[in-house]
Amino acid sequence: MDPIVILLLVLMVGLAFAIGANDETMATLVGSRAVKIKIAIYFGGGLVFLGVLLLSASVGKTIGANLLGEEIVYDVSMMLAILVSTIIWLVVASQTGAPISTTHSVVGSVTGIAIIYMIQHSISFGGALNWAKMGEVALGWVISPLFGFFGAYFFQLLVGKYLHLRMEGLDSLEKNEKGFMWLLIAAVGWTQISRGGNDSANTLGILFGLIESGEVDASLQIWLTIITGIALAAGLVIVGKNVIENVGNNLIEMRPSDAFSIQISTSIVIFLATVLGLPVSGSHILIFAVIGAGRVKGERPDKKSFRKMVISWVITFPVAAVLAIICYLLFGLII
C-alpha cells in the first residue's frame, strides 16, 4: 500500500479521535445529575462505537468527494488537507470546551479546497462544488436544529402536563423524576448510537473515497471501521469531559424530566437524518433542543456560555476553509 495512503488512514483515525473529543451527547445525563460524569463518558464511549459499526455507511458516502464538482480531480493532497485541517480545528475547539460541528468543519475544509483549486486551474465556482449535494447538507444544517428546538418544546409541554396531573407532593415528584431518569438514559443511548453513525461518516467518507479509487481494498472496510469506532470512543473518554461539562452544567438547570424532553427530540432528529444519509450537526440539534425546553419553563440559556458556542459555530466554516487551503498548498509542495 502506498505510504501516502497509509498516512491518510492514520489521519482518518486521528480525526475520529478528535470527533469523539468534541461529542457532548452525554451532557444531559450529567446536567440533570442522572449519572456521574465518569460513568456517562464510558457509557457514551461504548455506544458511539456501536453506532459506528451499525449506522455509518449511508452518511459516509455523502461526505468527501461527493461534495466536490465534476471539474475537480480528487487527489491525495486534497484528502490530507481536509483531514489535517479538520483535526486541528476540532482539537483546538475541544480544549476550550466549545461544542462545534464536525460536519461544518469538514464541509468548510472541502469548500476551501474547491476555492483554491478553482483559482489554480481557472475553473468556474459552479463547477468546483456539487451544488445539489451541498444544498442537501445545508438544508440539513438549517432544518435539523429547528426540529430539535420545536421537538423539545413540544415534549417539554407534554412532560409538564404529565407531571402536573401526577403531582401529589414531593415524594410523588421524586418518584416520577426517577422514572424519567431511566427514560433519559434510554433516550441518550439511542442518540449516542445515532450520533456515532452520523459523526463517524465525516472521517469514513475518506475511506469510501479510497475504496472507490482502488487505493484501499474493500475487504479492509470492516476492520478500518472498527478501528475508527475505537478511536471515536477513545476521544470521548480521554478528552470529552470538558465539552460535556460545559454543555451539561452551564446552559440551563435540568431535572431528569427536562433532560428527557431535550434528549428524545435530539434522538429522533439525529436518527432520522442518519438513516436518510444526511450529515447533520448533533451539537446544534442538542443545543437548540436545550433552548426549546428551557423556553417552556421560562428559562434562557446562560448568555456567556451560549455566546461562546455561537461564536465557535460562526467561525468554524471559514476557519476550516482557510486551514484547508494552507494545508493543501503545503502538501502540494511536499507531495
C-alpha positions in Angstrom: 0.0 0.0 0.0 1.2 3.5 -0.9 2.8 5.3 2.2 0.7 8.3 1.5 -2.5 6.2 1.6 -1.2 4.7 5.0 -0.7 8.3 6.2 -4.3 9.1 5.1 -5.7 6.2 7.1 -3.7 7.1 10.2 -5.0 10.7 10.0 -8.5 9.3 9.4 -8.3 7.6 12.7 -6.9 10.7 14.3 -9.9 12.7 13.0 -12.2 10.1 14.6 -10.4 10.7 17.9 -10.9 14.5 17.5 -14.6 14.0 16.7 -15.1 11.9 19.8 -13.3 14.5 21.9 -16.0 17.1 20.9 -19.0 14.9 21.5 -21.4 16.4 24.0 -24.3 13.9 23.6 -23.9 12.7 27.3 -24.3 16.3 28.6 -28.0 15.9 29.5 -27.2 12.9 31.8 -24.5 15.0 33.5 -26.5 18.2 33.7 -29.6 16.5 35.2 -27.4 14.7 37.7 -28.7 11.3 36.4 -25.3 9.8 36.4 -21.8 10.9 37.3 -19.6 12.2 34.5 -17.1 9.3 34.6 -20.0 6.8 34.1 -21.5 8.9 31.4 -18.3 9.1 29.5 -17.6 5.3 29.5 -21.3 4.6 28.7 -21.1 7.0 25.8 -17.9 5.6 24.5 -19.3 2.1 24.2 -22.5 3.3 22.5 -20.7 5.5 20.0 -18.6 2.5 19.0 -21.8 0.5 18.3 -23.2 3.4 16.3 -20.1 3.5 14.0 -20.5 -0.3 13.3 -24.2 -0.1 12.6 -25.1 3.2 11.0 -22.0 4.9 9.5 -22.2 3.7 5.9 -25.0 5.7 4.4 -23.9 9.1 5.6 -20.2 8.3 4.9 -21.0 8.1 1.2 -22.4 11.6 1.2 -19.3 13.2 2.7 -16.0 13.9 0.9 -15.5 13.7 -2.9 -19.3 13.8 -3.5 -19.3 17.4 -2.3 -16.7 18.5 -5.0 -17.8 19.3 -8.5 -17.1 17.2 -11.6 -14.4 19.6 -12.8 -12.2 18.8 -9.8 -9.9 15.8 -9.8 -9.9 14.5 -6.2 -6.4 13.6 -5.1 -4.3 12.6 -2.1 -3.3 16.2 -1.3 -6.9 17.2 -1.0 -7.7 14.3 1.3 -4.7 15.1 3.5 -5.7 18.8 3.7 -9.3 18.0 4.6 -8.2 15.6 7.3 -5.4 17.7 8.9 -7.4 21.0 8.9 -10.4 19.4 10.4 -8.3 17.6 13.1 -6.6 20.8 14.0 -9.8 22.8 14.5 -11.6 20.1 16.4 -8.7 19.6 18.8 -8.4 23.4 19.4 -12.2 23.8 20.0 -12.4 20.8 22.3 -9.7 22.1 24.5 -11.8 25.3 25.0 -14.9 23.3 25.8 -16.8 24.6 22.9 -19.1 22.1 21.1 -18.6 22.7 17.3 -20.0 20.9 14.3 -17.7 18.3 12.8 -19.9 18.4 9.6 -19.4 22.2 9.3 -15.6 21.7 9.8 -15.4 19.0 7.1 -17.6 20.9 4.6 -15.7 24.1 5.3 -12.5 22.3 4.5 -13.9 20.8 1.3 -15.1 24.3 0.3 -11.7 25.7 0.9 -10.2 23.0 -1.3 -12.7 23.9 -4.0 -11.8 27.6 -3.8 -8.1 27.1 -4.1 -8.4 24.5 -6.9 -10.8 26.8 -8.8 -8.2 29.6 -8.6 -5.2 27.4 -9.6 -7.0 25.7 -12.5 -9.2 28.6 -13.7 -12.5 26.7 -13.4 -15.9 28.1 -12.5 -17.1 28.1 -8.9 -20.2 26.4 -10.1 -18.1 23.5 -11.4 -15.9 23.4 -8.3 -18.7 22.1 -6.0 -21.5 19.7 -6.2 -24.2 22.2 -5.5 -27.1 19.7 -5.4 -25.3 17.7 -2.6 -24.2 20.9 -0.9 -27.8 22.0 -0.9 -28.9 18.8 0.8 -26.2 19.3 3.5 -27.1 23.0 4.0 -30.8 22.2 4.3 -30.0 19.7 7.0 -28.0 22.3 8.9 -31.0 24.7 8.9 -33.9 22.3 9.4 -32.4 19.9 12.0 -31.7 22.4 14.8 -35.3 23.8 14.3 -36.7 20.4 14.6 -34.6 19.9 17.7 -35.9 23.2 19.2 -39.6 22.6 18.4 -39.5 18.9 19.3 -38.0 19.6 22.7 -40.6 22.4 23.2 -43.4 20.0 22.4 -42.1 17.2 24.6 -41.4 19.6 27.5 -45.1 20.7 27.3 -46.2 17.1 27.4 -43.9 16.2 30.3 -45.0 19.2 32.2 -48.7 18.3 31.9 -48.0 14.7 32.8 -46.2 15.8 36.0 -48.9 18.2 36.9 -51.5 15.5 36.7 -49.4 13.1 38.7 -48.2 15.6 41.3 -49.2 14.6 44.8 -46.4 16.0 46.8 -42.6 15.9 46.9 -42.4 12.1 47.3 -44.5 11.8 44.1 -42.3 14.2 42.3 -39.1 12.4 43.3 -40.6 9.1 42.2 -41.7 10.5 38.8 -38.2 12.0 38.3 -36.6 8.7 39.0 -38.8 7.2 36.3 -37.8 9.9 33.8 -34.1 9.2 34.7 -34.4 5.7 33.2 -36.2 7.0 30.2 -33.5 9.7 29.8 -30.7 7.0 29.9 -32.5 5.1 27.1 -33.0 8.2 25.0 -29.4 9.2 25.4 -28.3 5.7 24.4 -30.4 5.9 21.3 -28.9 9.4 20.5 -25.4 8.3 21.0 -25.7 5.3 18.7 -27.2 7.5 16.0 -24.6 10.2 16.7 -21.8 7.6 16.3 -23.2 6.7 12.8 -23.6 10.3 11.7 -20.4 11.8 13.1 -18.1 9.0 12.1 -19.2 9.5 8.5 -17.1 12.7 8.4 -14.0 10.5 8.7 -15.2 7.3 7.0 -16.0 9.4 3.9 -12.3 9.4 3.2 -12.2 5.6 3.5 -15.1 5.2 1.0 -13.3 7.6 -1.4 -10.1 5.5 -1.1 -12.0 2.3 -1.7 -13.8 3.7 -4.8 -10.5 4.9 -6.2 -8.9 1.5 -5.7 -6.3 2.8 -3.3 -7.7 0.6 -0.5 -9.1 -2.9 -0.8 -12.8 -3.2 0.0 -12.0 -6.2 2.3 -10.4 -3.8 4.8 -13.5 -1.7 5.2 -14.9 -3.6 8.2 -11.5 -3.5 10.1 -10.9 0.1 9.4 -14.5 0.9 10.5 -13.8 -1.0 13.8 -10.6 1.0 14.3 -12.5 4.2 13.6 -15.1 3.3 16.2 -12.4 2.6 18.8 -10.8 6.0 18.1 -14.1 7.8 18.3 -14.8 6.2 21.7 -11.3 6.9 22.9 -11.6 10.6 22.0 -14.8 10.8 24.1 -13.3 9.0 27.1 -9.9 10.8 27.1 -10.8 14.4 26.1 -14.6 14.7 26.0 -15.1 15.7 29.6 -14.6 19.5 29.0 -17.3 19.8 26.4 -19.8 17.5 28.2 -19.5 19.6 31.5 -19.7 22.9 29.6 -23.0 22.0 27.9 -24.5 20.0 30.7 -23.8 22.4 33.5 -23.7 25.9 32.0 -26.8 26.3 29.8 -29.9 25.7 31.9 -30.9 23.9 35.1 -32.2 20.4 34.3 -34.1 17.8 36.1 -34.3 14.3 34.5 -37.7 15.1 33.1 -36.4 18.2 31.4 -33.4 16.4 30.1 -35.6 13.6 28.7 -37.6 16.2 26.7 -34.4 17.6 25.3 -32.9 14.2 24.5 -35.9 12.4 22.9 -36.2 15.3 20.4 -32.5 15.1 19.7 -32.7 11.4 19.3 -35.4 11.4 16.8 -33.9 14.1 14.6 -30.4 12.6 14.5 -31.6 9.0 14.0 -33.8 10.0 11.0 -31.0 12.1 9.5 -28.6 9.2 9.8 -31.0 6.7 8.3 -31.6 9.1 5.4 -27.8 9.5 4.9 -27.9 13.2 5.7 -24.9 14.6 7.7 -26.1 16.9 10.4 -24.6 18.7 13.4 -25.5 16.8 16.6 -24.1 19.8 18.6 -26.5 22.3 17.0 -29.5 20.0 17.4 -28.8 19.3 21.1 -28.2 23.0 22.0 -31.3 24.1 20.2 -33.3 21.4 22.0 -31.9 22.6 25.3 -33.1 26.2 24.4 -36.5 24.9 23.3 -37.2 23.0 26.5 -35.9 26.0 28.5 -38.4 28.3 26.8 -41.3 26.3 28.1 -40.0 26.8 31.7 -39.4 30.5 31.1 -35.6 29.9 31.3 -33.0 31.4 29.0 -29.5 29.9 28.4 -26.5 31.3 30.2 -25.6 34.2 28.0 -21.8 33.8 28.4 -21.8 30.1 27.6 -24.3 30.5 24.7 -22.3 33.4 23.2 -19.2 31.3 23.3 -20.9 28.5 21.5 -22.4 30.7 18.8 -19.0 32.3 18.1 -17.4 28.9 17.7 -20.2 27.9 15.3 -20.0 31.0 13.2 -16.2 30.9 12.8 -16.0 27.1 12.2 -16.8 27.1 8.5 -14.3 29.9 7.4 -11.6 28.8 9.8 -11.8 25.2 8.4 -11.7 26.6 4.9 -8.6 28.7 5.5 -6.8 25.9 7.3 -7.6 23.5 4.4 -6.2 26.0 1.8 -3.0 26.4 3.8 -2.6 22.6 4.3 -3.4 21.9 0.6 -0.8 24.4 -0.6 1.8 22.9 1.8 1.1 19.4 0.8 1.2 20.4 -2.9 4.8 21.4 -2.3 5.8 18.3 -0.4 4.0 15.5 -2.3 
